[in-house]
Structure formats: structure tokens, C-alpha cells
Amino acid sequence: MELEACPRCGARNPADAAWCGQCYLRLDGADDTSDAEPAVAAGPDRPEEIPRDDPAGDVATWTCATCGEPVPIDVDRCPICGTSLVEAFAPARSRPGPAETLVASVLPGYGLVRVGLVGQGTILGMLSLFGLLGGLALVAVGRTVGWVMVGTGVGVAGLAARDALAEADGRTAWTRRPAAVSLVAVVVVGLAAVTIAIAAIGARTP
């Protein structure tokens, strides 16, 4: 194919090209006193040509479905309540009523799962079962201090049930706060460590 150099930028173009592929100078001999560039498709080579949805420069936002806070579109989790972008645009689900939630709470943490707080319900359920089963294991080998862990497990299950009922009533659960579940976990693990240490000391005492 015969190529010719562009008189403006020197780029080599096909001899029958109407425009220079590098600088868009008119090459077909037509009158072009303005040197105006033809309309070209936006792409990686011309980022300045990419149309913008928001010419005023305002930051696009999405509205948190839980607290109503406007959140910048490039942030995937609400900084106020922790609701994720996926949760905000998820199809609305029917929330179980208080009676149904109370029945579900018989299994520790499951009431929270039923009202949509899957992460909180799973963690609190595991902490509750850890306290209950660990405490009963100590009691079974004659360490009455294990009842402390049993009581802790029952307390965590009660907290999960209370928060599940609050959500079912349209109120905000305490454990919806990011730091709340971490606090419960620290308390449960701390009490378990103390209880096991006391049981171990008692086992060594004649």
C-alpha cells in the first residue's frame, strides 16, 4: 500500500486517506482553512473527548437504604451505618414480624439472620454456642466455674434475640454498629479465657 507523510505531523497515511490518522489534518485537498478536527469516537487515545454525565463536576452519590445518608458513588459502604452498596440496591424483602422473629431466635443468632443482619447473626450465634457448649463441657467434668461460660452464652443469645425483635419492629439494632459485635466478641473470649484458667488451676489443686 502506498503511504504518504502528513505535512503537519509527518505521520504516514494511505495515499487515498481523507484525514491524517495522527493529527486529523485534512489530506484530500478540500478547502480547510479552519483546521477543524473531525468528530471522532472517544477512546483511550483521547480521554478529553469522553463525555461526562456530570459536567458541573458534582460528585455522584447513592442513598443508603438504612440511614438515608448520601454516599459518594466510589465508596462501596456507608460510613455512618456500614450498609453496603449491594444491600442498598438489593430488591426489597418482606421482613418477618416479631412473633416469627422470636421463634427464629430459639436458635442463637438466627433471628438476626431472618431480619437481614446475616453477618451479625452468624457471629453472635457462634459466640453464643461457644459459651454454651464450652461451659457445659467444663461442668460435665466437674468444673462448676463452667456455668460462667454457660451464662455468657445465654446472654449473647438473649442480646441477639433482643436486637432481632428491634429490627422486626422497625427500630435499629444495637449490634448493627460495626464496633458492637467486636465488643461482644472481646467480652466472650475474655470471660472464656478466665473461666478456663480457673478450671485448670482447680484441676491441679489436690
ABEGO torsion letter per residue (X at the ends): XBBBBBAAAGBBBBAABABBAAAGBBAAGBBBAAGBBBBBBBBAABAAABBBABAAGBBBBBBBAAAGBBBBAABABBAAAGBBAAAAABBBBBBBBAAAAAAAAABBGAAAAAAGBAAAAAAAAAAAAAAAAAAAAAAAAGBAAAAAAAAAAAAAAAAAAAAAAAAAAGBBBAAABAAAAAAAAAAAAAAAAAAAAAAAAAAABX
